[in-house]
Amino acid sequence: MENKKYSSYAEIERDLEILKLEKEINYQKLVLSFQRTKESITPQSIVGGVFSSYKEYFTRSYPQILQSILPYIINWFINKKRGN
């Protein structure tokens, strides 16, 4: 960081006020981020996230599951009608 040369105390005070405001803004951003994180880590959101992951997985693989199970279901119905 380059050293800045000031010609008056007013310039120093202005830069200190800017730094103070930037520090407060960054602190408030940190507090807000912490609150959002704390709100997102609830049992309901965790369980919902797990179920949505499984739901997405089964939705994508549903045709493959159906193709592998369908022949067994058809054979079961055929054998049931025959009385086996």
C-alpha positions as a LaTeX table, in Angstrom:
\begin{tabular}{lrrr}
\hline
Residue & $x$ (\AA) & $y$ (\AA) & $z$ (\AA) \\
\hline
Met1 & 0.00 & 0.00 & 0.00 \\
Glu2 & 1.38 & 3.36 & $-1.00$ \\
Asn3 & 1.84 & 6.05 & 1.64 \\
Lys4 & $-0.47$ & 8.96 & 1.11 \\
Lys5 & 0.67 & 12.50 & 1.83 \\
Tyr6 & $-1.84$ & 14.76 & 3.46 \\
Ser7 & $-1.82$ & 18.54 & 3.36 \\
Ser8 & $-4.33$ & 19.10 & 6.16 \\
Tyr9 & $-5.93$ & 17.46 & 9.16 \\
Ala10 & $-9.29$ & 17.68 & 7.39 \\
Glu11 & $-8.08$ & 15.25 & 4.73 \\
Ile12 & $-6.88$ & 12.84 & 7.42 \\
Glu13 & $-10.21$ & 13.09 & 9.24 \\
Arg14 & $-12.12$ & 12.51 & 5.99 \\
Asp15 & $-10.11$ & 9.37 & 5.17 \\
Leu16 & $-10.51$ & 8.11 & 8.74 \\
Glu17 & $-14.28$ & 8.63 & 8.50 \\
Ile18 & $-14.36$ & 6.74 & 5.18 \\
Leu19 & $-12.38$ & 3.87 & 6.71 \\
Lys20 & $-14.69$ & 3.82 & 9.72 \\
Leu21 & $-17.76$ & 3.62 & 7.46 \\
Glu22 & $-16.18$ & 0.89 & 5.33 \\
Lys23 & $-15.39$ & $-1.06$ & 8.50 \\
Glu24 & $-19.01$ & $-0.73$ & 9.69 \\
Ile25 & $-20.36$ & $-1.81$ & 6.29 \\
Asn26 & $-18.11$ & $-4.88$ & 6.25 \\
Tyr27 & $-19.12$ & $-5.73$ & 9.81 \\
Gln28 & $-22.84$ & $-5.50$ & 8.92 \\
Lys29 & $-22.25$ & $-7.71$ & 5.86 \\
Leu30 & $-20.58$ & $-10.27$ & 8.10 \\
Val31 & $-23.45$ & $-10.15$ & 10.61 \\
Leu32 & $-26.01$ & $-10.56$ & 7.81 \\
Ser33 & $-24.08$ & $-13.46$ & 6.31 \\
Phe34 & $-23.89$ & $-15.15$ & 9.72 \\
Gln35 & $-27.64$ & $-14.69$ & 10.27 \\
Arg36 & $-28.47$ & $-16.14$ & 6.86 \\
Thr37 & $-26.19$ & $-19.10$ & 7.49 \\
Lys38 & $-27.75$ & $-19.68$ & 10.91 \\
Glu39 & $-31.25$ & $-19.54$ & 9.40 \\
Ser40 & $-30.33$ & $-21.99$ & 6.66 \\
Ile41 & $-28.98$ & $-24.56$ & 9.13 \\
Thr42 & $-32.24$ & $-25.73$ & 10.64 \\
Pro43 & $-33.45$ & $-29.31$ & 10.90 \\
Gln44 & $-36.23$ & $-28.55$ & 8.42 \\
Ser45 & $-33.89$ & $-27.13$ & 5.79 \\
Ile46 & $-31.37$ & $-29.96$ & 6.22 \\
Val47 & $-34.05$ & $-32.65$ & 5.90 \\
Gly48 & $-35.63$ & $-30.78$ & 3.00 \\
Gly49 & $-32.27$ & $-30.55$ & 1.27 \\
Val50 & $-31.63$ & $-34.27$ & 1.67 \\
Phe51 & $-35.07$ & $-35.20$ & 0.36 \\
Ser52 & $-34.79$ & $-32.80$ & $-2.58$ \\
Ser53 & $-31.44$ & $-34.38$ & $-3.49$ \\
Tyr54 & $-32.93$ & $-37.88$ & $-3.46$ \\
Lys55 & $-36.01$ & $-36.67$ & $-5.30$ \\
Glu56 & $-33.85$ & $-35.18$ & $-8.04$ \\
Tyr57 & $-31.78$ & $-38.38$ & $-8.26$ \\
Phe58 & $-34.84$ & $-40.63$ & $-8.54$ \\
Thr59 & $-36.53$ & $-38.28$ & $-11.00$ \\
Arg60 & $-33.52$ & $-38.50$ & $-13.31$ \\
Ser61 & $-33.09$ & $-42.27$ & $-12.91$ \\
Tyr62 & $-36.83$ & $-43.12$ & $-12.92$ \\
Pro63 & $-36.85$ & $-44.45$ & $-16.53$ \\
Gln64 & $-33.86$ & $-46.71$ & $-15.81$ \\
Ile65 & $-35.46$ & $-48.05$ & $-12.62$ \\
Leu66 & $-38.73$ & $-48.64$ & $-14.46$ \\
Gln67 & $-36.98$ & $-50.49$ & $-17.30$ \\
Ser68 & $-35.23$ & $-52.83$ & $-14.88$ \\
Ile69 & $-38.30$ & $-53.55$ & $-12.71$ \\
Leu70 & $-41.00$ & $-53.69$ & $-15.39$ \\
Pro71 & $-40.10$ & $-57.19$ & $-16.74$ \\
Tyr72 & $-40.34$ & $-58.68$ & $-13.22$ \\
Ile73 & $-43.73$ & $-57.05$ & $-12.65$ \\
Ile74 & $-45.04$ & $-58.35$ & $-15.99$ \\
Asn75 & $-43.78$ & $-61.88$ & $-15.24$ \\
Trp76 & $-45.40$ & $-61.75$ & $-11.79$ \\
Phe77 & $-48.79$ & $-60.83$ & $-13.31$ \\
Ile78 & $-48.48$ & $-63.51$ & $-15.98$ \\
Asn79 & $-47.59$ & $-66.17$ & $-13.41$ \\
Lys80 & $-50.39$ & $-65.01$ & $-11.11$ \\
Lys81 & $-53.00$ & $-65.41$ & $-13.88$ \\
Arg82 & $-51.72$ & $-68.89$ & $-14.68$ \\
Gly83 & $-51.97$ & $-69.85$ & $-11.04$ \\
Asn84 & $-48.24$ & $-70.51$ & $-10.47$ \\
\hline
\end{tabular}
